[in-house]
């Protein structure tokens, strides 16, 4: 086992642990936000913004750890694209809390616009990385069994991204935006958890 790959796997799991702890704290704290309706990013414009920042940075660490682990563990053609997408995911997660979303119902601001773009990059890069990893492993000798799992997670992420877009635009579905987004967070966390374990176990 490559020591750098192993370190990447453990970094992935450590980041995920910190992210889950932070997100759990935010959902138990008296923020006044609804998991059903409100976006996760809305924690970042409350007095609990430090917890939101901790969660986003922790997910960035997890993504970076997965990128390092895959880069050093896999030698299949095309894995570089997956690694690059994970790095993009990590960078987007790391910076997003410094570009808070706009207050719901308030005026649109450049910072809020940037937040939206970064969120799209975050969710899009994770989705594409999962789908691409499934493709890479399907035709390779390493971790062949992981291919369908990564593809399933990628498809789930894609459907949830579409669901978020629909909830954002459809007045009747808007009240469920938070629930759909949390489903996407869960899919990303579960996929990164699977990668971390596989990287460590080999």
Wavefront OBJ file of the C-alpha trace (Angstrom):
o trace
v 0.000 0.000 0.000
v 1.360 3.390 -1.045
v 1.761 5.536 2.075
v 0.533 8.663 0.303
v -2.563 6.806 -0.916
v -3.203 5.572 2.608
v -2.809 9.101 3.975
v -5.266 10.329 1.353
v -7.823 7.720 2.387
v -7.548 8.644 6.045
v -7.709 12.356 5.179
v -10.919 11.647 3.293
v -12.468 9.883 6.297
v -11.247 12.520 8.757
v -12.763 15.293 6.658
v -16.050 13.434 6.367
v -16.182 12.854 10.116
v -15.681 16.563 10.805
v -18.264 17.496 8.152
v -20.899 15.141 9.555
v -20.276 16.394 13.106
v -20.599 20.018 11.961
v -23.735 19.379 9.909
v -25.326 17.411 12.735
v -24.610 20.266 15.139
v -26.155 22.782 12.749
v -29.318 20.721 12.380
v -29.690 20.297 16.137
v -28.918 23.928 16.986
v -31.831 26.401 17.366
v -31.206 28.041 13.982
v -34.859 28.417 13.088
v -34.212 26.815 9.690
v -36.240 23.941 8.274
v -34.416 20.905 6.838
v -37.409 20.517 4.540
v -37.447 24.021 3.030
v -34.215 25.874 3.706
v -30.945 25.431 1.832
v -27.937 24.160 3.754
v -26.129 27.336 2.677
v -28.609 29.373 4.706
v -26.755 28.305 7.842
v -23.972 30.511 6.491
v -26.014 33.681 6.899
v -27.007 33.003 10.488
v -25.098 33.388 13.735
v -24.075 29.752 13.231
v -22.034 30.577 10.132
v -18.840 29.214 11.761
v -20.401 25.748 11.881
v -21.320 26.002 8.206
v -17.785 27.065 7.316
v -16.384 24.154 9.308
v -18.620 21.761 7.365
v -17.669 23.136 3.955
v -13.942 23.173 4.684
v -14.169 19.635 6.104
v -15.837 18.420 2.909
v -13.059 20.116 0.948
v -10.519 18.141 2.984
v -12.438 14.935 2.277
v -12.508 15.640 -1.448
v -8.802 16.433 -1.508
v -8.026 13.265 0.430
v -10.041 11.192 -2.040
v -8.231 12.854 -4.950
v -4.833 12.038 -3.460
v -5.838 8.494 -2.597
v -7.225 7.712 -6.053
v -4.274 9.319 -7.812
v -1.830 7.100 -5.926
v -3.957 3.935 -5.858
v -5.328 3.643 -9.385
v -3.363 3.333 -12.596
v -6.251 3.100 -15.031
v -6.431 5.397 -18.038
v -8.773 8.320 -17.443
v -8.356 8.454 -13.665
v -6.696 11.862 -14.034
v -10.060 13.377 -14.982
v -11.639 11.999 -11.803
v -8.779 13.361 -9.695
v -9.054 16.784 -11.353
v -12.820 16.907 -10.753
v -12.298 16.018 -7.090
v -9.759 18.834 -6.770
v -12.286 21.235 -8.322
v -14.880 19.977 -5.821
v -12.440 20.515 -2.942
v -11.556 24.055 -3.999
v -15.212 25.005 -4.497
v -16.180 23.634 -1.077
v -13.224 25.370 0.559
v -14.150 28.851 -0.702
v -17.944 28.837 -0.803
v -18.530 30.020 2.776
v -16.637 33.228 1.972
v -19.323 33.948 -0.635
v -22.545 33.671 1.394
v -25.900 33.272 -0.294
v -28.305 36.189 -0.492
v -31.013 36.559 2.112
v -34.162 34.839 0.777
v -36.491 37.488 -0.583
v -33.769 40.135 -0.445
v -31.955 41.869 -3.300
v -29.567 39.955 -5.531
v -25.903 40.721 -4.920
v -22.674 39.816 -6.746
v -21.594 37.780 -3.717
v -24.845 35.827 -3.767
v -24.468 35.241 -7.500
v -20.946 33.919 -6.963
v -22.256 31.627 -4.244
v -24.711 30.117 -6.712
v -22.012 29.565 -9.331
v -19.686 27.933 -6.798
v -22.503 25.669 -5.599
v -23.170 24.555 -9.185
v -19.463 23.840 -9.663
v -19.391 21.887 -6.382
v -22.343 19.648 -7.122
v -21.518 19.292 -10.812
v -17.907 18.263 -10.229
v -18.875 15.635 -7.630
v -21.532 14.201 -9.943
v -19.224 14.052 -12.950
v -16.416 12.554 -10.846
v -18.640 9.727 -9.629
v -19.934 8.974 -13.130
v -16.469 9.159 -14.677
v -14.990 6.872 -12.019
v -17.680 4.336 -12.812
v -16.689 4.466 -16.492
v -12.964 4.193 -15.766
v -13.333 1.205 -13.458
v -15.800 -0.619 -15.726
v -13.094 -1.321 -18.279
v -10.144 -1.761 -15.941
v -8.663 -4.483 -13.805
v -8.561 -2.551 -10.524
v -11.598 -2.224 -8.264
v -13.903 -3.416 -11.031
v -16.633 -4.140 -8.468
v -16.686 -0.460 -7.477
v -17.730 0.658 -10.966
v -21.514 0.096 -10.656
v -21.572 1.582 -7.167
v -19.865 4.776 -8.282
v -22.204 4.978 -11.266
v -25.264 4.545 -9.046
v -24.065 7.345 -6.770
v -23.354 9.527 -9.807
v -26.815 8.953 -11.253
v -28.393 9.645 -7.857
v -26.441 12.914 -7.605
v -27.515 13.917 -11.115
v -31.186 13.235 -10.358
v -30.974 15.175 -7.103
v -29.326 18.135 -8.868
v -32.201 18.109 -11.353
v -34.613 17.867 -8.436
v -33.018 20.918 -6.803
v -33.328 22.908 -10.020
v -36.979 21.883 -10.331
v -37.720 22.785 -6.722
v -36.052 26.163 -7.203
v -38.209 26.999 -10.228
v -41.510 25.364 -9.301
v -43.523 27.152 -6.644
v -45.280 23.942 -5.645
v -42.001 22.129 -5.060
v -40.077 25.001 -3.502
v -40.997 23.901 -0.008
v -39.003 20.697 -0.527
v -35.775 22.266 -1.794
v -33.947 21.729 1.496
v -34.906 18.059 1.631
v -33.681 17.399 -1.916
v -30.415 19.267 -1.284
v -29.791 17.258 1.869
v -30.318 14.120 -0.173
v -27.567 15.336 -2.495
v -25.260 16.033 0.458
v -25.952 12.505 1.723
v -25.132 10.981 -1.672
v -21.849 12.902 -1.927
v -20.840 12.016 1.628
v -21.712 8.340 1.114
v -19.697 8.210 -2.128
v -16.667 9.859 -0.525
v -16.982 7.499 2.445
v -16.954 4.511 0.109
v -13.879 5.870 -1.678
v -12.045 6.468 1.601
v -12.690 2.944 2.839
v -11.714 1.354 -0.491
v -8.512 3.399 -0.700
v -7.473 2.326 2.808
v -8.450 -1.323 2.440
v -7.017 -1.489 -1.057
l 1 2 3 4 5 6 7 8 9 10 11 12 13 14 15 16 17 18 19 20 21 22 23 24 25 26 27 28 29 30 31 32 33 34 35 36 37 38 39 40 41 42 43 44 45 46 47 48 49 50 51 52 53 54 55 56 57 58 59 60 61 62 63 64 65 66 67 68 69 70 71 72 73 74 75 76 77 78 79 80 81 82 83 84 85 86 87 88 89 90 91 92 93 94 95 96 97 98 99 100 101 102 103 104 105 106 107 108 109 110 111 112 113 114 115 116 117 118 119 120 121 122 123 124 125 126 127 128 129 130 131 132 133 134 135 136 137 138 139 140 141 142 143 144 145 146 147 148 149 150 151 152 153 154 155 156 157 158 159 160 161 162 163 164 165 166 167 168 169 170 171 172 173 174 175 176 177 178 179 180 181 182 183 184 185 186 187 188 189 190 191 192 193 194 195 196 197 198 199 200 201 202
